[in-house]
Amino acid sequence: MSVAIPRETPPHAPEAGWARRLLGPFHVTGVFWFRLVRFAVRILPDWAMGTVIAVFTAFFWLVLRRIRAAIADNLEAVLGPCGWWERQRRIHRTFHTFAWCLAERYERLSTDHVFSVELEGLAGWRELAGSDQGFVLVTAHLGNWEVGSMLPASQDRRRIHVVREAEMDPRAQRFTEGLIRSRGGDLYITHFAEDPQLGVGLLDALRQGEVVALQGDRPRSGGRTSEVSLFGRVFHLPIGPAALARAAGVPVVPVFVFREGRLRYRCVIRPAIQVAQSADRRRDLGEALERFAADLEEAIRCDPYQWFCFRSLWKDERR
């Protein structure tokens, strides 16, 4: 297992250039769009949602050139090479799916609309939920991941600590934090990854039988990574989730949430990954992350257009 330190650019950040500097809060990563989406889902009638989603999908498909290229490049690893027209169709379909997931995320946090969530893998989940042991729930930038992160609190009334990467715009981060706090209640606690003492607090929570949820497909800024294979290409996963689980002596549980239709989601709970505790820590973490990489690849193959990765992952390989 090789260990690397990611570049200074936040690994989760969308591809962007001069436009972000010029537009500031009006860039796609800025607080303006966060507020606009929440406002729209609260006032628009259901029949108008599809039209608005289509308009904004077309707009962003036209203007976000760098992100278009990143989506197409990443999907090539999953779906193979294609011509120009198929490339544009893939990009547009991903933008359209993301727009729906984003809008419904704000509906879930800001309205009383009823969502339908189908659960797969309940046997393993019930075994975990019925014990006093904590566990690390790990997901990815796939579909509506927040639905999965809220599962322990909503299903089992169990306290869950959700770790998020800081937003690119600090005002957007404060907006998101307030919105989640108002909706999640006391059982849903949000942490942002820049806190240097975060690991100690999460370890203590796991040892008390609580749950930690985080996205395991992107390294945090400055975080350590492990080299795995994804779609036959070298990929770096953050070691944090596996290292935290190993230190606490708890399992890692992969969960992926797919959008199936209007306000309908399918939450797939994969078998728990037990992180070994041998004398070789590096090997233990590497084996656990290889298993998660296999689960992640399978989930992306199920619906590549719900893989919301807006930074080109393998562009250096083409140089």
Backbone torsions as a table, in degrees:
resi	resn	phi	psi	omega
1	MET	NA	122.1	176.1
2	SER	-94.2	149.7	179.9
3	VAL	-117.4	134.7	-178.4
4	ALA	-135.4	159.9	175.5
5	ILE	-108.1	123.3	-177.4
6	PRO	-63.7	164.4	176.4
7	ARG	-63.4	166.7	-178.1
8	GLU	-65.5	-32.6	178.3
9	THR	-62.5	130.1	-179.5
10	PRO	-54.5	126.5	-175.6
11	PRO	-62.6	-23.6	-177.9
12	HIS	-85.2	-10.8	-170.3
13	ALA	-69.9	139.0	174.9
14	PRO	-64.9	155.6	173.8
15	GLU	-62.4	130.9	-179.6
16	ALA	-157.4	155.8	178.4
17	GLY	-131.0	-127.4	-176.8
18	TRP	-63.6	-24.3	-175.4
19	ALA	-62.1	-37.9	-179.5
20	ARG	-65.1	-41.7	179.2
21	ARG	-66.4	-36.5	-178.0
22	LEU	-73.8	-43.6	-171.9
23	LEU	-88.2	-24.0	178.2
24	GLY	58.4	-123.8	-177.7
25	PRO	-66.0	-12.9	179.6
26	PHE	-92.9	-1.8	172.5
27	HIS	-69.9	162.8	-176.8
28	VAL	-59.5	-24.1	178.2
29	THR	-90.5	-0.1	-174.5
30	GLY	-87.2	166.3	-174.4
31	VAL	-65.6	-26.1	-178.8
32	PHE	-54.2	-46.1	-176.2
33	TRP	-72.1	-32.0	175.9
34	PHE	-60.6	-47.1	-178.9
35	ARG	-69.1	-37.7	-178.0
36	LEU	-64.4	-44.3	-178.9
37	VAL	-63.6	-43.7	178.8
38	ARG	-62.3	-42.0	178.6
39	PHE	-60.9	-43.8	-176.1
40	ALA	-64.2	-45.1	-176.3
41	VAL	-69.6	-20.1	179.7
42	ARG	-84.2	-22.3	-175.4
43	ILE	-112.4	-23.7	-175.2
44	LEU	-76.3	137.2	171.7
45	PRO	-69.4	155.8	-175.2
46	ASP	-59.2	-35.6	-177.0
47	TRP	-67.2	-22.1	-178.2
48	ALA	-88.3	-14.0	-173.6
49	MET	-60.3	-44.0	-177.8
50	GLY	-60.1	-41.2	-179.9
51	THR	-66.1	-45.5	-179.9
52	VAL	-63.5	-42.5	178.0
53	ILE	-59.4	-43.4	-178.6
54	ALA	-63.7	-41.3	-179.6
55	VAL	-64.4	-47.6	-178.2
56	PHE	-69.9	-32.5	175.2
57	THR	-60.7	-47.3	179.7
58	ALA	-62.5	-40.4	-179.4
59	PHE	-62.4	-51.0	-177.7
60	PHE	-70.1	-31.7	176.2
61	TRP	-61.3	-34.4	-179.2
62	LEU	-77.0	-40.7	-168.7
63	VAL	-94.9	-22.8	-174.8
64	LEU	-93.5	73.0	-173.9
65	ARG	-62.5	-46.3	-177.4
66	ARG	-65.2	-40.7	179.9
67	ILE	-69.1	-36.2	174.6
68	ARG	-56.1	-48.4	-178.3
69	ALA	-63.2	-39.3	-179.4
70	ALA	-64.1	-45.7	179.7
71	ILE	-59.5	-47.9	-177.6
72	ALA	-63.0	-41.9	179.9
73	ASP	-63.1	-43.8	-178.8
74	ASN	-66.7	-39.2	-179.6
75	LEU	-69.0	-23.4	176.0
76	GLU	-60.4	-34.5	179.2
77	ALA	-65.3	-30.0	-177.0
78	VAL	-90.0	-46.0	-169.6
79	LEU	-105.8	-9.7	-179.4
80	GLY	91.5	169.4	-179.8
81	PRO	-64.6	159.2	179.9
82	CYS	-157.3	171.7	176.9
83	GLY	-81.1	178.9	-174.3
84	TRP	-61.9	-45.6	-176.5
85	TRP	-66.1	-43.0	178.0
86	GLU	-65.4	-35.4	177.1
87	ARG	-60.1	-44.7	179.6
88	GLN	-67.1	-36.5	178.9
89	ARG	-64.6	-42.3	178.1
90	ARG	-60.7	-45.6	-179.3
91	ILE	-61.9	-47.8	-177.2
92	HIS	-63.0	-41.5	-179.0
93	ARG	-64.3	-39.0	178.0
94	THR	-66.2	-44.1	177.2
95	PHE	-59.1	-43.0	-177.3
96	HIS	-66.0	-43.3	178.6
97	THR	-65.5	-41.2	178.5
98	PHE	-62.4	-40.8	-180.0
99	ALA	-60.4	-41.6	178.0
100	TRP	-66.1	-44.6	179.8
101	CYS	-63.2	-40.1	179.4
102	LEU	-65.5	-45.8	179.8
103	ALA	-62.0	-43.4	-178.3
104	GLU	-72.8	-25.1	172.5
105	ARG	-60.9	-45.3	-179.7
106	TYR	-72.0	-30.8	173.1
107	GLU	-61.8	-42.1	-179.2
108	ARG	-65.1	-36.5	-176.9
109	LEU	-87.0	-20.7	-170.1
110	SER	-121.4	-7.2	-177.1
111	THR	-132.3	176.3	176.7
112	ASP	-103.2	22.0	178.8
113	HIS	-62.0	143.0	-175.3
114	VAL	-89.6	126.8	177.9
115	PHE	-104.7	146.9	174.3
116	SER	-108.6	123.1	-179.6
117	VAL	-124.5	113.7	176.8
118	GLU	-90.0	132.7	-177.3
119	LEU	-105.8	132.6	173.9
120	GLU	-117.6	136.2	-179.4
121	GLY	91.2	32.3	-174.9
122	LEU	-67.4	-29.4	-176.7
123	ALA	-60.0	-49.6	179.0
124	GLY	-65.7	-36.2	180.0
125	TRP	-64.8	-43.3	-179.0
126	ARG	-64.3	-35.0	178.0
127	GLU	-64.1	-42.7	178.3
128	LEU	-68.2	-45.9	-177.0
129	ALA	-65.1	-28.2	-178.1
130	GLY	-82.1	-6.4	179.3
131	SER	-98.9	168.9	176.9
132	ASP	-89.9	0.7	-175.9
133	GLN	-80.1	139.9	172.2
134	GLY	-76.3	172.1	174.7
135	PHE	-158.5	161.8	178.6
136	VAL	-100.7	115.6	177.8
137	LEU	-92.8	117.5	-175.8
138	VAL	-120.0	133.6	-177.9
139	THR	-133.0	-162.1	-175.6
140	ALA	-146.7	172.4	175.6
141	HIS	-77.2	71.3	-172.4
142	LEU	-141.2	124.0	-179.5
143	GLY	59.8	-139.0	-180.0
144	ASN	-108.0	82.0	-171.6
145	TRP	-61.7	-26.1	-176.2
146	GLU	-65.8	-28.3	176.1
147	VAL	-59.7	-44.1	179.1
148	GLY	-67.9	-37.9	-178.0
149	SER	-66.7	-24.8	-179.3
150	MET	-88.0	-2.3	-173.8
151	LEU	-57.9	-50.0	-177.9
152	PRO	-60.8	-38.3	-179.7
153	ALA	-70.7	-41.3	-175.7
154	SER	-78.9	-38.1	-176.7
155	GLN	-82.9	-41.3	-168.3
156	ASP	-121.0	3.3	-178.6
157	ARG	53.7	46.7	-177.1
158	ARG	-115.0	137.7	-177.2
159	ARG	-68.9	134.2	-178.3
160	ILE	-131.5	135.9	178.3
161	HIS	-105.0	115.6	-176.2
162	VAL	-104.3	123.8	-179.3
163	VAL	-100.9	126.6	-179.4
164	ARG	-122.1	146.6	170.1
165	GLU	-72.9	145.0	179.1
166	ALA	-60.8	142.5	176.0
167	GLU	-69.2	156.2	179.0
168	MET	-66.2	-33.9	178.3
169	ASP	-103.4	117.6	-179.1
170	PRO	-56.3	-32.2	178.4
171	ARG	-68.3	-35.5	175.8
172	ALA	-66.0	-36.4	178.6
173	GLN	-64.8	-44.8	179.4
174	ARG	-64.1	-37.7	179.0
175	PHE	-63.9	-47.0	-179.5
176	THR	-63.5	-43.7	-178.7
177	GLU	-60.9	-43.4	179.4
178	GLY	-66.3	-39.2	-179.0
179	LEU	-65.4	-44.6	-179.6
180	ILE	-67.5	-39.7	-179.6
181	ARG	-62.6	-39.5	-178.2
182	SER	-69.7	-24.7	-176.9
183	ARG	-98.6	-35.7	-170.8
184	GLY	-77.3	-27.6	-178.6
185	GLY	75.5	-168.2	-174.2
186	ASP	-71.2	-21.1	-176.0
187	LEU	-85.6	-11.2	-175.3
188	TYR	-117.9	102.8	-173.3
189	ILE	-110.4	123.6	-178.0
190	THR	-98.5	134.3	175.3
191	HIS	-124.0	147.1	174.5
192	PHE	-107.4	140.9	-163.5
193	ALA	-70.2	-9.4	-178.1
194	GLU	-78.3	-7.6	179.1
195	ASP	-68.3	116.4	-176.8
196	PRO	-67.5	-19.9	-179.4
197	GLN	-97.0	8.0	-173.0
198	LEU	-61.6	-42.8	-176.6
199	GLY	-58.5	-39.2	-179.9
200	VAL	-64.8	-43.9	179.9
201	GLY	-65.5	-39.6	179.8
202	LEU	-68.5	-39.1	177.8
203	LEU	-61.7	-42.5	177.9
204	ASP	-63.4	-41.0	179.3
205	ALA	-62.1	-43.4	179.3
206	LEU	-63.0	-40.5	-179.7
207	ARG	-68.3	-19.7	176.3
208	GLN	-91.1	5.4	177.4
209	GLY	89.4	12.3	178.5
210	GLU	-90.5	176.0	-174.0
211	VAL	-114.7	141.6	174.2
212	VAL	-116.6	130.2	179.7
213	ALA	-120.6	134.1	176.5
214	LEU	-155.2	164.5	177.8
215	GLN	-89.0	125.4	-172.8
216	GLY	-104.4	11.0	-176.2
217	ASP	-100.1	-8.2	178.9
218	ARG	-131.7	134.9	174.9
219	PRO	-71.1	143.4	174.2
220	ARG	-73.3	164.4	-179.7
221	SER	-58.4	123.9	179.4
222	GLY	78.2	3.4	-177.2
223	GLY	-81.0	158.4	178.7
224	ARG	-85.8	148.7	-175.1
225	THR	-130.9	164.6	176.1
226	SER	-124.3	138.0	-178.4
227	GLU	-81.4	124.5	176.5
228	VAL	-130.6	-177.8	176.3
229	SER	-111.4	130.7	175.4
230	LEU	-132.1	117.6	-176.5
231	PHE	55.7	36.6	177.7
232	GLY	76.0	10.0	-179.4
233	ARG	-120.7	154.7	178.1
234	VAL	-68.2	132.5	-178.7
235	PHE	-141.1	147.6	-179.0
236	HIS	-113.5	119.9	176.5
237	LEU	-102.3	147.0	176.0
238	PRO	-68.4	139.9	-179.9
239	ILE	-83.9	-11.6	-173.6
240	GLY	-50.4	-52.3	-178.0
241	PRO	-58.4	-45.8	-179.2
242	ALA	-69.4	-38.5	179.8
243	ALA	-65.5	-39.7	178.9
244	LEU	-65.1	-44.8	179.6
245	ALA	-63.6	-41.6	-179.9
246	ARG	-64.2	-42.6	-179.3
247	ALA	-64.5	-35.7	-178.7
248	ALA	-87.8	-11.5	-177.0
249	GLY	70.0	37.2	-178.3
250	VAL	-124.7	161.7	179.6
251	PRO	-81.5	162.7	171.4
252	VAL	-102.8	129.8	-177.8
253	VAL	-118.2	106.8	177.0
254	PRO	-72.7	133.3	178.9
255	VAL	-135.4	131.6	-180.0
256	PHE	-129.4	137.4	-174.9
257	VAL	-119.9	119.3	-178.1
258	PHE	-107.8	138.4	174.1
259	ARG	-79.8	127.3	-177.6
260	GLU	-107.7	-13.9	-176.9
261	GLY	165.7	-169.8	-177.0
262	ARG	-62.2	111.9	-179.4
263	LEU	60.2	25.3	179.7
264	ARG	-122.6	130.6	-177.3
265	TYR	-135.1	153.8	176.0
266	ARG	-120.3	118.8	-177.1
267	CYS	-103.4	113.3	-176.2
268	VAL	-100.8	117.6	-179.9
269	ILE	-103.3	114.1	-177.9
270	ARG	-85.3	159.7	178.0
271	PRO	-56.6	143.7	-178.4
272	ALA	-63.7	144.7	176.3
273	ILE	-104.0	118.0	177.2
274	GLN	-89.9	119.3	-179.6
275	VAL	-82.8	121.3	-178.7
276	ALA	-62.3	157.7	179.3
277	GLN	-130.0	57.4	178.8
278	SER	-85.6	-174.4	177.7
279	ALA	-73.0	-14.6	-178.3
280	ASP	-104.6	89.2	-176.7
281	ARG	-61.3	-41.6	-177.7
282	ARG	-61.0	-43.8	179.0
283	ARG	-66.0	-41.1	179.4
284	ASP	-57.8	-47.2	-179.4
285	LEU	-66.9	-41.8	-179.7
286	GLY	-61.0	-42.8	179.6
287	GLU	-64.7	-41.5	178.9
288	ALA	-64.2	-40.8	-178.5
289	LEU	-72.1	-30.9	174.2
290	GLU	-64.1	-38.3	176.7
291	ARG	-65.9	-42.0	177.9
292	PHE	-65.0	-38.7	178.2
293	ALA	-60.1	-38.4	177.6
294	ALA	-65.2	-42.5	176.6
295	ASP	-63.5	-42.2	-179.8
296	LEU	-63.0	-44.6	179.7
297	GLU	-62.5	-42.9	178.5
298	GLU	-61.7	-41.1	-179.9
299	ALA	-65.7	-42.3	179.4
300	ILE	-65.0	-39.9	179.0
301	ARG	-63.4	-29.5	179.1
302	CYS	-60.8	-38.1	177.4
303	ASP	-156.6	86.2	-176.9
304	PRO	-59.3	-25.8	-176.6
305	TYR	-79.3	-1.2	172.4
306	GLN	-104.6	11.9	175.8
307	TRP	-91.5	104.3	-172.4
308	PHE	-98.9	75.2	177.3
309	CYS	-113.8	108.8	-171.8
310	PHE	-103.8	18.3	172.0
311	ARG	-125.9	134.6	-178.3
312	SER	-65.3	122.8	-172.8
313	LEU	-85.3	-26.9	-173.8
314	TRP	-126.0	25.8	-175.6
315	LYS	-64.7	-30.5	-179.7
316	ASP	-65.7	-25.7	-179.4
317	GLU	-68.4	-22.8	-175.7
318	ARG	-89.1	-4.9	-177.1
319	ARG	-81.4	NA	NA
